[in-house]
């Protein structure tokens, strides 16, 4: 295992020490676990697309809308103002 140095504000170091005592783990083990959780969350957040989040809404509009709604200048007038 490699060594890595880290500077922490006193308040965060105090919380780390309290957590390591409560869990009966080394400070390094607590930091590794927290870092692994954070990186896993970031990885899963990046893997989720906008479509994945709104999949249940896709195709839910039943009204007849113009096919060129997003490109026709008539419908885009005043958009973004």
C-alpha positions as CSV (number, residue, x, y, z in Angstrom):
1,X,0.0,0.0,0.0
2,X,1.3,3.5,-0.8
3,X,1.5,6.4,1.5
4,X,-0.3,9.7,0.9
5,X,-0.1,12.9,2.9
6,X,-3.1,15.1,3.6
7,X,-3.5,18.4,5.3
8,X,-6.8,18.8,7.3
9,X,-8.2,21.7,9.2
10,X,-8.2,21.2,13.0
11,X,-12.0,20.8,13.1
12,X,-12.0,18.0,10.5
13,X,-9.0,16.3,12.2
14,X,-10.9,16.3,15.5
15,X,-14.0,14.7,13.8
16,X,-11.8,12.1,12.2
17,X,-10.2,11.2,15.5
18,X,-13.6,10.9,17.2
19,X,-14.9,8.7,14.4
20,X,-11.8,6.5,14.4
21,X,-12.2,6.0,18.2
22,X,-15.9,5.3,17.9
23,X,-15.3,2.7,15.2
24,X,-12.2,1.4,16.8
25,X,-10.3,1.8,13.5
26,X,-7.2,3.7,12.5
27,X,-7.7,7.2,11.0
28,X,-6.3,5.8,7.8
29,X,-8.9,3.1,7.6
30,X,-11.7,5.7,8.2
31,X,-10.3,8.0,5.5
32,X,-10.0,5.1,3.1
33,X,-13.6,4.0,3.7
34,X,-14.9,7.5,3.3
35,X,-12.9,8.0,0.1
36,X,-14.1,4.8,-1.4
37,X,-17.7,5.7,-0.7
38,X,-17.3,9.1,-2.2
39,X,-15.6,7.8,-5.3
40,X,-18.3,5.1,-5.8
41,X,-21.0,7.7,-5.4
42,X,-19.3,10.0,-8.0
43,X,-18.9,7.0,-10.4
44,X,-22.6,6.0,-10.1
45,X,-23.7,9.6,-10.5
46,X,-21.7,9.9,-13.8
47,X,-23.1,6.6,-15.1
48,X,-26.7,8.0,-14.8
49,X,-27.9,9.9,-17.9
50,X,-30.6,12.4,-18.2
51,X,-32.7,9.9,-20.1
52,X,-32.2,7.3,-17.3
53,X,-33.5,9.9,-14.8
54,X,-36.6,10.7,-16.9
55,X,-37.2,7.4,-18.6
56,X,-40.6,7.0,-17.1
57,X,-41.6,10.3,-18.7
58,X,-40.4,9.5,-22.3
59,X,-43.4,9.3,-24.6
60,X,-45.9,10.3,-21.9
61,X,-47.2,13.3,-23.9
62,X,-50.2,12.2,-25.9
63,X,-51.2,15.5,-27.4
64,X,-50.5,16.1,-31.1
65,X,-47.6,18.4,-31.2
66,X,-45.9,19.8,-34.3
67,X,-42.9,17.7,-35.5
68,X,-40.7,20.7,-35.8
69,X,-41.5,22.2,-32.4
70,X,-37.9,22.6,-31.3
71,X,-36.6,24.0,-34.6
72,X,-39.3,26.1,-36.2
73,X,-38.7,29.8,-35.7
74,X,-42.5,30.4,-35.1
75,X,-42.3,28.3,-32.0
76,X,-39.0,29.6,-30.8
77,X,-40.0,33.2,-30.8
78,X,-39.3,34.8,-27.4
79,X,-37.7,31.6,-26.1
80,X,-35.0,32.3,-23.4
81,X,-36.2,35.8,-22.6
